[in-house]
Amino acid sequence: MSRQKSKIINFELTIGAKPLLIMRCMGMQDMVYDMSKAMNRGELSKADNSFDVLARLLSFTGLELQYYNILDELYDEMETKPKFLVELYEKKKRLQNISQIEEIAIPKGIKAKLRDYQHHGLNWLAFLDKNQLGGCLADDMGLGKTLQTITFLQYLKSQNKKNPPSLIIAPTSLIFNWKNEIEKFCPTLKMLTFVGNNRAENKDNFDKYDLIISTYGSLLNDVEFLKDVPFHYVILDESQAIKNPNSKRYKSVRLLN
């Protein structure tokens, strides 16, 4: 069974990152065409592979509904519908009803009262998770993005305690803040601060934790083994750090699973 890429949440995605989104839009029509030809020939494994690439591109752009229209035509024309196409069609219907996002209860273990907009942010993150999409949590500074994310991670743990750990990548200056906020608001989340010269001593112990916290600098040095770790989520704080698609930071993040 192929391993799924972990979903990615970006913090504060800036205007400078737009070329990434534009690049990811290129070639979608060709993929849809190749996928339809493969399905017509009965080559479902090849079609599934094309769909997987297309779905990842869609999850990083704002063009879902436009390209879902193309897939609608494929769906309507096929007498026998592959499972993945049915799932995509169902996902489209959920996205069209995005105003009806389910209300999520604050999970046990959170020692804070979320403001209404923070609770709405939690509902939105849970909605993205249900639909296997990444997202950008882009509230202004000081409005509690860290708390919303901690609450979301605790929600994920409450849903399935057997999930692999998630990875948070942040600037070095914010590592202490993450550690302090987790200890304050959700001490039941088991975290490993994966920084410092001796961090490699813990690289085989990730499965003992809910959350691994590291820096963009450490990622560059550790990507050779981190790329093989199946993380549940990859969370990027101050994600303008990867806005240059030619940078080593960007390429290292894209290698993560």
C-alpha positions in Angstrom: 0.0 0.0 0.0 1.4 3.4 -0.9 2.0 5.8 1.9 -0.1 9.0 1.9 1.6 12.3 2.1 0.9 14.1 5.4 -1.3 17.1 5.1 0.3 20.5 5.4 -0.9 23.5 7.3 0.8 26.8 6.6 0.9 29.8 8.9 0.8 33.3 7.5 1.2 32.5 3.8 2.3 35.8 2.3 1.8 37.3 -1.1 5.3 36.4 -2.0 4.3 32.7 -2.0 1.8 33.1 -4.8 4.2 31.8 -7.5 4.1 28.4 -5.7 0.3 28.2 -6.1 0.5 29.3 -9.8 3.2 26.7 -10.5 1.0 24.0 -8.9 -1.8 24.8 -11.3 0.2 24.1 -14.4 -0.6 20.9 -16.2 -3.9 20.0 -14.5 -5.9 19.8 -17.7 -3.3 17.4 -19.1 -3.6 15.2 -16.0 -7.4 15.1 -16.3 -7.1 14.1 -19.9 -4.6 11.4 -19.2 -6.7 10.1 -16.3 -9.8 9.9 -18.5 -7.9 8.0 -21.3 -6.5 5.5 -18.7 -10.0 4.9 -17.3 -11.5 4.4 -20.8 -8.8 1.8 -21.5 -9.5 0.1 -18.1 -6.0 1.0 -16.8 -7.3 1.8 -13.3 -3.9 1.7 -11.6 -2.6 4.3 -14.0 -5.8 6.4 -13.6 -5.5 6.2 -9.8 -1.9 7.4 -10.0 -3.0 10.4 -12.2 -5.8 11.1 -9.8 -3.4 11.1 -6.8 -1.2 13.7 -8.3 -4.2 15.8 -9.4 -5.8 15.6 -6.0 -2.7 16.9 -4.3 -2.5 19.8 -6.7 -6.2 20.6 -6.1 -5.6 20.6 -2.4 -3.0 23.4 -2.7 -5.0 25.7 -4.9 -8.2 27.6 -5.0 -9.3 26.1 -8.3 -11.1 23.0 -6.9 -14.6 23.8 -8.2 -13.4 24.8 -11.7 -11.6 21.4 -12.2 -14.3 19.5 -10.5 -16.6 20.6 -13.4 -14.3 18.6 -15.7 -14.5 15.6 -13.4 -18.3 15.9 -13.3 -18.3 15.2 -17.1 -16.1 12.1 -16.6 -18.3 11.0 -13.7 -21.6 11.3 -15.6 -20.2 9.5 -18.7 -18.9 6.4 -16.9 -21.2 3.5 -16.4 -18.8 1.8 -13.9 -17.4 4.4 -11.5 -14.0 3.7 -9.8 -14.0 4.2 -6.0 -11.6 7.1 -6.1 -13.9 9.0 -8.6 -16.9 8.5 -6.3 -14.9 9.8 -3.4 -13.8 12.9 -5.3 -17.4 13.5 -6.4 -18.5 13.3 -2.7 -15.7 15.7 -1.7 -17.0 18.2 -4.3 -20.5 18.1 -2.8 -19.0 18.7 0.7 -17.0 21.7 -0.6 -20.0 23.2 -2.2 -21.7 23.2 1.2 -18.7 24.7 3.0 -21.0 27.1 4.9 -22.4 24.0 6.7 -19.2 23.2 8.5 -19.8 20.9 11.5 -19.4 22.3 15.0 -16.6 20.5 16.8 -16.6 20.1 20.6 -13.5 21.4 22.4 -11.6 18.2 23.1 -10.9 17.2 26.7 -7.4 18.2 27.9 -7.6 21.8 26.5 -7.1 24.2 29.5 -8.4 27.3 27.8 -11.6 28.9 26.7 -11.5 29.5 23.0 -13.0 32.7 21.6 -15.8 32.3 19.0 -13.5 33.0 16.1 -10.9 30.5 17.5 -13.6 27.8 17.8 -14.6 28.5 14.2 -11.0 28.1 13.2 -11.0 24.7 14.9 -14.2 23.7 13.0 -12.6 24.7 9.8 -9.4 22.7 10.4 -11.5 19.7 11.3 -13.4 20.2 8.0 -10.1 20.2 6.1 -9.0 17.1 7.9 -12.2 15.3 7.0 -11.8 16.2 3.4 -8.0 15.4 3.3 -7.0 18.9 2.4 -4.2 21.2 3.6 -4.9 24.8 4.6 -3.5 28.2 5.6 -4.4 29.5 9.0 -3.8 33.2 8.5 -5.2 35.2 11.4 -3.5 38.4 12.3 -0.6 38.2 14.8 -1.8 37.8 18.4 -5.2 36.2 17.7 -4.3 32.7 18.9 -3.2 30.6 15.9 -1.0 28.6 18.1 -3.8 27.8 20.5 -6.2 26.9 17.6 -3.5 24.5 16.3 -2.8 22.9 19.7 -6.6 22.3 20.1 -6.8 20.8 16.6 -3.9 18.4 17.4 -5.6 17.4 20.6 -8.8 16.9 18.6 -7.0 14.6 16.2 -5.5 12.6 19.2 -9.0 12.2 20.7 -10.2 10.8 17.4 -7.4 8.3 17.0 -4.6 7.8 19.5 -2.8 5.5 17.1 -2.0 8.4 14.6 1.6 8.9 13.9 3.2 12.1 15.3 2.8 15.5 13.7 5.7 17.7 12.9 5.9 21.5 13.6 8.6 23.5 11.9 9.1 27.0 13.3 11.8 29.7 13.4 14.2 29.1 16.2 12.9 32.2 18.1 9.4 30.6 18.4 10.4 27.1 19.7 10.2 28.2 23.3 6.7 29.8 22.6 5.4 26.5 21.2 6.8 24.5 24.1 5.4 27.0 26.6 1.9 27.1 25.0 1.6 23.3 24.8 2.6 22.9 28.4 0.1 25.6 29.4 -2.9 24.7 27.3 -2.6 21.0 26.7 0.0 19.2 28.8 -1.3 15.8 27.8 0.1 16.3 24.3 3.5 14.5 24.4 6.0 16.6 22.6 9.6 16.2 21.6 11.7 19.4 21.0 13.9 18.1 18.2 16.7 20.7 18.3 20.2 21.0 19.6 23.5 19.1 18.8 22.3 15.9 20.5 18.9 15.7 18.8 19.8 12.7 16.7 19.8 10.6 19.8 15.9 10.8 19.8 15.3 10.2 16.1 14.2 6.6 16.7 11.8 7.5 19.4 9.3 9.7 17.4 6.5 7.1 17.8 6.5 7.8 21.6 5.3 11.3 21.0 2.2 13.1 19.6 4.2 16.1 18.3 7.8 16.8 17.1 8.9 20.4 17.1 11.9 21.5 15.1 13.3 24.4 13.2 13.8 25.3 9.5 17.6 25.2 10.1 17.4 21.7 11.7 15.2 20.5 8.9 17.9 21.3 6.3 20.3 19.1 8.2 17.9 16.3 9.0 15.8 16.0 5.9 17.7 12.9 4.7 16.0 10.8 7.5 12.9 13.0 8.2 11.7 12.5 4.6 11.2 8.8 5.5 9.1 9.5 8.6 5.3 9.1 8.1 4.1 12.3 9.9 0.3 12.8 10.4 0.5 16.5 9.8 3.3 18.9 8.9 2.7 22.4 10.3 4.7 25.3 9.2 4.9 28.4 11.4 5.9 31.6 9.6 5.7 29.8 6.3 6.9 32.7 4.4 10.2 31.0 5.1 9.5 28.7 2.2 8.1 31.2 -0.3 11.0 30.8 -2.7 10.5 27.5 -4.6 14.2 27.5 -5.5 15.3 27.5 -1.9 16.6 24.5 0.0 14.0 25.2 2.7 11.1 24.9 0.2 12.6 21.7 -1.3 13.2 20.2 2.1 9.6 20.8 3.2 8.2 19.3 0.0 10.2 16.1 0.7 8.4 15.5 4.0 5.8 12.7 4.3 
